Amino acid sequence: TSLQYAKEDLVGAIPPVGFFDPLGFADKADSPTLKRYREAELTHGRVAMLAVVGFLVGEAVEGSSFLFDASISGPAITHLSQVP
């Protein structure tokens, strides 16, 4: 058996906003597609969190990198332009 997902019953639909879908993607989605959208949303959120951690770790280990003979310095936002 397959579980049926209604957009109003998904976790995260809470007052005062309720179900938030400003572009209306859920209106045209059937139950399996809605579940796939939800899984993709979680996956992309987790990848984004890992990217932020990587950015912060890169700031913390400045100068101790084995890459490029540790010649990359300064804030991580400027590292790409320093790559030889």
LINHU-V215627 format. One record per residue. N is the residue number from 1. SS is DSSP state (H for helix, E for strand, - for the rest). PHI is phi in degrees with one decimal (NA if undefined). OMEGA is omega in whole degrees, -180 to 180 (NA if undefined). Layout:
n: (N;N)
ss: (SS;SS)
phi: (PHI;PHI)
omega: (OMEGA;OMEGA)
This chain:
n: (1;2;3;4;5;6;7;8;9;10;11;12;13;14;15;16;17;18;19;20;21;22;23;24;25;26;27;28;29;30;31;32;33;34;35;36;37;38;39;40;41;42;43;44;45;46;47;48;49;50;51;52;53;54;55;56;57;58;59;60;61;62;63;64;65;66;67;68;69;70;71;72;73;74;75;76;77;78;79;80;81;82;83;84)
ss: (-;-;-;-;-;-;H;H;H;-;-;-;-;E;-;-;-;E;-;-;-;-;-;-;H;H;H;-;-;-;H;H;H;H;H;H;H;H;H;H;H;H;H;H;H;H;H;H;H;H;H;H;H;H;H;H;H;H;H;H;-;-;-;-;-;-;H;H;H;H;-;-;-;-;-;H;H;H;H;H;H;H;-;-)
phi: (NA;-112.7;-77.4;-97.6;-109.6;-103.9;-62.2;-74.4;-98.2;-70.4;-61.9;104.0;-86.3;-126.2;-66.3;-88.9;-81.2;76.7;-79.6;-103.5;-144.6;-64.9;-95.7;73.5;-63.3;-73.2;-65.1;-98.9;-93.6;-83.7;-60.4;-65.3;-68.0;-62.8;-65.0;-64.7;-59.5;-65.3;-64.8;-64.8;-62.3;-65.2;-62.1;-65.2;-64.4;-67.9;-62.8;-64.1;-64.8;-64.8;-63.3;-65.2;-61.8;-62.1;-63.2;-69.1;-64.8;-60.7;-69.5;-75.6;-105.7;-58.2;86.3;-104.1;-82.4;-85.0;-81.1;55.4;53.2;56.2;-86.8;-86.4;-140.8;90.0;-65.0;-61.5;-66.6;-101.6;-64.6;-60.0;-73.8;-91.4;-66.4;-69.7)
omega: (-180;177;177;-179;173;-174;-180;-177;-178;176;-179;176;-175;178;4;-176;-175;178;-175;178;-173;-179;175;179;-176;-179;-177;-174;172;-174;179;178;177;177;179;176;-178;178;179;179;178;-180;-180;177;179;177;179;178;177;178;178;178;178;178;-179;177;177;176;-175;-175;-178;176;-178;-178;175;179;176;179;179;-179;179;-178;178;-179;-176;-179;-180;-175;-177;-180;179;-178;-178;NA)
